[in-house]
Amino acid sequence: MPTPPVPPATETTPAPAAPPAGWLRRRLLNPILSILRQGLSPEQLALTVALGVSIGAIPFMGAITTVAALVAVRLRLNVAALQFVSHMMTPLQLLIIIPLLRLGARLMDNTTENELTVSHIRHLFATDWQAALQLLWRAEVGAMAIWLLGSVPIVALLYFVLRPIFRRIAQRRAAAEVGA
């Protein structure tokens, strides 16, 4: 019995590779979406991001990790998610810490003779280290007060803006999973 003719071999071309994801998508959006897939409700995620932005801008170096962990445990939020968002705010913290310290020094001291500058602080440490520490302490207390007053409306605004966005994302994900 004759064998059927073999169809001519077609050359297969590999599918084009997906374009690489952008930095923002890889470093910010994808981790947040993976948290959403882990069962965090859109409301909890919006509160986590809002608080993370605020905590990440604390004008006190080294306080972010501790404050974020305490807030997450107290409010029963995802600790890792809050830590992630808070630490993503480090560039903002570095940008605003000096202006906040200067404003805080003015707020707590009300004099221009104790201006918070590097040369003035060096001079104070060389001549009167207690005055330098007192100036820095007052500047930090004032900066924390300014941060606290500013962070309350920022957290509220971010929460109410992000909540419907995360709800829509969660609904799209749920619809995609049902359709798949």
Phi, psi and omega in degrees: 000131182290146178276143181295149180295141179277130180295150181297143180290130176260142181278125179265136177256135180295147179296142179297141180292146179294143179296146181296140180291145179292165182300314181298320180294316181291316189268339185237304187289312181299316177297322179293319178294325177292327175294321178298324179287342182278000176107004176286128181291158178302325179293316179295321179293319178297318178294321179298314181293316181298314179291324179297320178296316181292313181295324180293344180259011179302129182277047179217109184295132177095357183266346188299311185299313181294312182296317181296318179295315180296316180295317181297317179294317182296319183266004180057047176257170178288115184298315182296320180294316180293321176297317181300309182295318180299316182285339174291343181272003182305317177300322177294318179301317180293329179287325187259352186294317181292312177300322178293321178295320178295316177295321178296321178296318178293321181296319185271341186249325180059026175228151178267351180289336178257049179296138181274091175231159181298317181294322179292320179292321176299315179299316180296318179296327179286327185256318184214086185296332178292321177294324178295315178295322178295318178297314179294322178298312179297320179298318180293317179297316178296318178296320178295322178295316178297317179299315181297315179295324180281331185285332181298307178292330179294317178297314180298314180298311180298319180300311183286338176278319185281333183303309179293330178295313180291329175297314179297318179297317180295321179294319178295319178296317179296319179294321179294323180290324179290320180288339183276000000 
